[in-house]
Structure formats: structure tokens, C-alpha cells
Amino acid sequence: MAERTILITGGSGMLAGRLKAHFSSQPHTTVLTPGRAELDITDEDAVLAAVRDLAPTVVINTAALLVEPCEADPREAFRINAWGPRNLALACAENEAALVQISSGGLFGDEVRPYNEYDPVVLKTEYARSKFAGEEQVRAICPWHFILRLGWLYGGGLDGRRDFVAARLEEAKGKDVLESAKDKFGSPVCAADVAELLDRLMEAGAFGLYHVAGAGGCSRAEYVAAILAAAGLSARVEPVDSSSFPRRAGVPACEILESWNLGYAGIPGLPDWRESLGAYVRHLVGGKA
Ligand SMILES: NC(=O)c1ccc[n+]([C@@H]2O[C@H](COP(=O)([O-])OP(=O)(O)OC[C@H]3O[C@@H](n4cnc5c(N)ncnc54)[C@H](OP(=O)(O)O)[C@@H]3O)[C@@H](O)[C@H]2O)c1
């Protein structure tokens, strides 16, 4: 296998941590994970210099402004989520590096059904609009791109990174009942699974757009119930209307994903979402994540 250097932007983030753990354990692979202070993707000169000097084979862009801050500051949302990928795409195109753009499954609407790569986007939030704009920059500028739209991401572990699953286990401590939304649907996906699937796509050189999530879908309430059950906790979930959790962003009702492109590329999709979730929760509870 040829030597490869992987540059992961947004290096202090949750997904970046898991990507680093995966790729660092692979042979012939050097992994570089600058955080925002070392490499701000909105700084075009710094991005060009970094890609020129570090000569990565692949750049993985995990850096992003997430949902609520995007709604609060749309100008900043597009600066980070659209202009940042544009800078990276220019630098990768100039230096013949591949670019992996991490995008989101939250680009669709309220109809509850699985969405594939050929469904038209709906773009209900500033986050969705800015992430889709970032995809378009990457598609237009860098011919060697992978765009991964992720489902509901978890898997940061116990090392202090933000993680939905760890947060629910923490919330359940000393409680009999947890409220969770019955009218928001999605497909949970484990960050470690994202890393493995991305590695297979890179190995196959299968550039393109992919929906990446555990197979199947669930409501947020079913997701939380599965977390508690996997941890062996007796707390129960009360399914409630999402209006119980007021948010600035009008997120879509449905983020259930399926992938047609993985099938066309001959790459196996991820197992049922419950499988990886169960394994991850057991690791967390055992303190091994
Ligand atoms: N979390 C989810 O449920 C989910 C679902 C689908 C897709 N995604 C996508 O997955 C990716 C990773 O998400 P995550 O959950 O790992 O988020 P995260 O933990 O917030 O990581 C994102 C990182 O990007 C950094 N960052 C922000 N602006 C930057 C800039 N201008 N230059 C360089 N770094 C910058 C942040 O640093 P600071 O904290 O210092 O600002 C943060 O460390 C994102 O692209 C996100 O859109 C996430």
C-alpha cells in the first residue's frame, strides 16, 4: 500500500477525534489534525499554504458551524460551511489532493420516509442552506471529492467531546423518566462506522456523494429508549411533541437516510442502527470508549 497523509480539519471536534483514532491505526498512514487555532478553514491563504506544505493525499473537512449557531448568525454560517469548503476545494484541486466534505442528512423536509442521494433537497434551516452551499463549492471546484451526508451522529466517547449518547446516559442518572421527541425522525450513525466506511470508499477511489447512516430509522424517542435499554437502565422514555424542546432552527421532521450510491459503487452499507448503538453503549458503560 502506498504511503498516505490525511489532513483532518476541525481537528478538536467529535468526528475528527474518531477519524483520527481510525486512520492512525492503519498502516502507511500519517494523520494530521489541526484544530481551528492551527488552521482556520475560512483563511484562504492559510489553507493554501497548509495543503501545499503538508502535501496531504486526502483532506477531510469536518470543520463546521452546527445548527443553532447557524440560525443565530447566518453570515458566519456561510463563511464557515460554504466558503471554508471552497477554500479547501481550491487548495486540493491545485495540489491534486482528494477532498472529503462532511455534510449533513438534515437537508430534506418533513415527509417521513427515507431520503436517497437523488431526492431534491428542501433546506429548511440556515445550517442546511450553508452545508448544501458547501457541497456545491466542493462539487464545482475539486474533481476528486467525496461528499458524505451523515445521519444523527454519535460516538465521541467519554473523552470530553460532545456526544448525544453519552449526554442521554448522563441525563438518565437518578431519573425515572426522560422526555424525548416523538415527531422527529432520523437514522443514528456511529462516528467509528463513518471512519470505516470512508476508508473503504477511499480505498475504492469511489468519488461521489453518499448518504451515510445506520440502516433504518427511528423517532428521537425510540433512539433514546434504545440507548437506555442498551445500557440496562430502568428509566423510561416519555414520547412528547418536539415543541417541548424549543429551538431557534426549524429543523426538518425527517432525516432518515438511505444510500443508493453505495449500492451502485459496490460498497456495503452500514448495519441496522441498533447494532452499532448497542455495541457503542456497552463500550461506554464499560468505560472503554
Ligand atoms: N453532530 C451531528 O449530529 C452531525 C450530523 C450530521 C453531520 N454532521 C457534520 O459532521 C461534521 C463534524 O461534526 P461534529 O459533531 O464532530 O462537530 P464538532 O464536534 O462541533 O466539530 C466541529 C469542529 O469544527 C471546528 N471549526 C469550526 N469553525 C472552524 C473553522 N473556521 N476552521 C477550522 N475549524 C473550525 C470547531 O472548532 P471550535 O469548537 O473551536 O469552533 C469544532 O472543533 C460537521 O461537518 C457536521 O456538519 C454532524
The ligand as an SDF file (V2000), in Angstrom:
LIG
                    3D

 48 52  0  0  0  0  0  0  0  0999 V2000
  -23.1760   16.1400   15.1370 N   0  0  0  0  0  0  0  0  0  0  0  0
  -24.0900   15.6550   14.3020 C   0  0  0  0  0  0  0  0  0  0  0  0
  -25.1570   15.1210   14.6980 O   0  0  0  0  0  0  0  0  0  0  0  0
  -23.8480   15.7250   12.8130 C   0  0  0  0  0  0  0  0  0  0  0  0
  -24.7650   15.1230   11.9660 C   0  0  0  0  0  0  0  0  0  0  0  0
  -24.5300   15.1580   10.5850 C   0  0  0  0  0  0  0  0  0  0  0  0
  -23.4020   15.7910   10.0860 C   0  0  0  0  0  0  0  0  0  0  0  0
  -22.5350   16.4050   10.9390 N   0  0  0  0  0  0  0  0  0  0  0  0
  -21.3460   17.0700   10.3770 C   0  0  0  0  0  0  0  0  0  0  0  0
  -20.2280   16.3500   10.8660 O   0  0  0  0  0  0  0  0  0  0  0  0
  -19.1030   17.2370   10.9730 C   0  0  0  0  0  0  0  0  0  0  0  0
  -18.4530   17.0750   12.3420 C   0  0  0  0  0  0  0  0  0  0  0  0
  -19.4250   17.3370   13.3280 O   0  0  0  0  0  0  0  0  0  0  0  0
  -19.0930   17.1720   14.8690 P   0  0  0  0  0  0  0  0  0  0  0  0
  -20.3400   16.7170   15.5040 O   0  0  0  0  0  0  0  0  0  0  0  0
  -17.8160   16.4360   15.0450 O   0  0  0  0  0  0  0  0  0  0  0  0
  -18.9090   18.7120   15.2490 O   0  0  0  0  0  0  0  0  0  0  0  0
  -17.9340   19.4100   16.3190 P   0  0  0  0  0  0  0  0  0  0  0  0
  -17.6000   18.4730   17.4210 O   0  0  0  0  0  0  0  0  0  0  0  0
  -18.5540   20.7280   16.6530 O   0  0  0  0  0  0  0  0  0  0  0  0
  -16.6240   19.6470   15.4460 O   0  0  0  0  0  0  0  0  0  0  0  0
  -16.5380   20.6640   14.5120 C   0  0  0  0  0  0  0  0  0  0  0  0
  -15.2080   21.3330   14.7110 C   0  0  0  0  0  0  0  0  0  0  0  0
  -15.0570   22.3420   13.6910 O   0  0  0  0  0  0  0  0  0  0  0  0
  -14.2980   23.3730   14.2770 C   0  0  0  0  0  0  0  0  0  0  0  0
  -14.4140   24.5970   13.5000 N   0  0  0  0  0  0  0  0  0  0  0  0
  -15.4370   25.4710   13.4510 C   0  0  0  0  0  0  0  0  0  0  0  0
  -15.1450   26.5000   12.6350 N   0  0  0  0  0  0  0  0  0  0  0  0
  -13.9100   26.2520   12.1340 C   0  0  0  0  0  0  0  0  0  0  0  0
  -13.0660   26.9250   11.2350 C   0  0  0  0  0  0  0  0  0  0  0  0
  -13.4210   28.1020   10.6870 N   0  0  0  0  0  0  0  0  0  0  0  0
  -11.8550   26.3910   10.9310 N   0  0  0  0  0  0  0  0  0  0  0  0
  -11.4730   25.2190   11.4950 C   0  0  0  0  0  0  0  0  0  0  0  0
  -12.2170   24.5280   12.3760 N   0  0  0  0  0  0  0  0  0  0  0  0
  -13.4340   25.0460   12.6840 C   0  0  0  0  0  0  0  0  0  0  0  0
  -14.8530   23.5100   15.6690 C   0  0  0  0  0  0  0  0  0  0  0  0
  -13.9140   24.1750   16.4800 O   0  0  0  0  0  0  0  0  0  0  0  0
  -14.4200   25.1610   17.6630 P   0  0  0  0  0  0  0  0  0  0  0  0
  -15.2690   24.3030   18.5580 O   0  0  0  0  0  0  0  0  0  0  0  0
  -13.1400   25.6260   18.2360 O   0  0  0  0  0  0  0  0  0  0  0  0
  -15.2180   26.2300   16.9900 O   0  0  0  0  0  0  0  0  0  0  0  0
  -15.0670   22.0560   16.0650 C   0  0  0  0  0  0  0  0  0  0  0  0
  -13.9320   21.5430   16.7440 O   0  0  0  0  0  0  0  0  0  0  0  0
  -19.6390   18.6270   10.6630 C   0  0  0  0  0  0  0  0  0  0  0  0
  -19.3170   18.9390    9.3290 O   0  0  0  0  0  0  0  0  0  0  0  0
  -21.1440   18.5000   10.8130 C   0  0  0  0  0  0  0  0  0  0  0  0
  -21.8260   19.4150    9.9680 O   0  0  0  0  0  0  0  0  0  0  0  0
  -22.7240   16.3700   12.2970 C   0  0  0  0  0  0  0  0  0  0  0  0
  1  2  1  0
  2  3  2  0
  2  4  1  0
  4  5  1  0
  4 48  2  0
  5  6  2  0
  6  7  1  0
  7  8  2  0
  8  9  1  0
  8 48  1  0
  9 10  1  0
  9 46  1  0
 10 11  1  0
 11 12  1  0
 11 44  1  0
 12 13  1  0
 13 14  1  0
 14 15  2  0
 14 16  1  0
 14 17  1  0
 17 18  1  0
 18 19  2  0
 18 20  1  0
 18 21  1  0
 21 22  1  0
 22 23  1  0
 23 24  1  0
 23 42  1  0
 24 25  1  0
 25 26  1  0
 25 36  1  0
 26 27  1  0
 26 35  1  0
 27 28  2  0
 28 29  1  0
 29 30  1  0
 29 35  2  0
 30 31  1  0
 30 32  2  0
 32 33  1  0
 33 34  2  0
 34 35  1  0
 36 37  1  0
 36 42  1  0
 37 38  1  0
 38 39  2  0
 38 40  1  0
 38 41  1  0
 42 43  1  0
 44 45  1  0
 44 46  1  0
 46 47  1  0
M  CHG  2   8   1  16  -1
M  END
$$$$
